[in-house]
Amino acid sequence: MKKFLGIDLGGTSAKVGVVNQQGIVEHDFVIGNNVVQLLPHLISEVKKELASKNYDFKSDIQAIGFATPGFIDVKTGVILGAYNLGWVDFDLKAELKNYDLGVKDIFILNDANAAALGEFWVGAGNQTANEIFYTLGTGIGGAIILNGQLFLGENGFAGEFGHGGNHQNIFACTCGLPNCLEAANSATSLAKTFKHYLKIENNQELNKYFHPHQDLSLEKIAVVYQQANKPQVIRDLLSKCLKPLVAHMSTMVFALNPKIIIVGGGGSQMGENLLEIIRHDLNKLLLPFQQNKILVKQAVLGNKAGLIGAAYYALKNSETDK
């Protein structure tokens, strides 16, 4: 059975796995980043780990899928900007070929696209033809699958849902653009938005559960909400906080007509509680014939989604190349 290597590189570590053509992860592991010698260290550790499990690059690995944060020209494999890794106009594909891995095909893609492909292949998407994927972490990533294919756009930048537009007017975005979705509705900034409204409203009922000046995370909010049996006053505030994200989802529904929306990343800490609110509020922004027709589901593959999706991308593109 053919095997593919999926690498999902993050800011502090890389998740790596050998995945067969049925989407089963045969072996996976995590390698901490060496900020000085990032690629040499990563490739050296991958080779050592695979050798220790009796995998041989040349005979066992059909192709490599390499997922990384940032803006990627998928046609060339050049990283136009992965700023947390210090890569600007960096030809990752050419650099990887210098390591003589013995693998003919190496395919580079954005990490959110990789996670979406993983969920599409063997996760929550269940190979549904038309899907929208949101990943809520420190920022907001996204991906679009149309007619069973990852939609990349002209240069591979499609799905950058976190930026552009005029989705909120509370916080400035670190990218330099005004009013980005990411600044108010990422997993990190959602807690910030919640606290912002908590202070403004100074609602006595809310203050029974939260102090306006306490440190809040999405996880803490989720715990209080669940333990208090989902009081309406907290639900209403979460609904208010989520307006920019839900409005964005509504626009995507009208533009792309998906069957399913998948939410992954740190935002899924609230799990079904968050999705209940999103489903309810999304229906308010859809026409009657669209309501309750869009499945809104939580991602299920966790931190393996990216490496599985990277392997799938390698599988599909190596087939196309032949």
Secondary structure by P-SEA (a helix, b strand, c coil): cbbbbbbbbcccbbbbbbbcccccccccbbbbbccccaaaaaaaaaaaaaaaacccccccccbbbbbbccccccccccccccccccccccaaaaaaaaacccccbbbbbcaaaaaaaaaaccccccccccbbbbbbccbbbbbbbcccccccccccccccccccccccccccccccccccccccccaaaaaaaaaaaaaaaccccccccccccccccaaaaaaaaaaacccaaaaaaaaaaaaaaaaaaaaaaaaccccbbbbbccccccaaaaaaaaaaaaaaaccccccccbbbbccccccaaaaaaaaaaaaaaaaaac
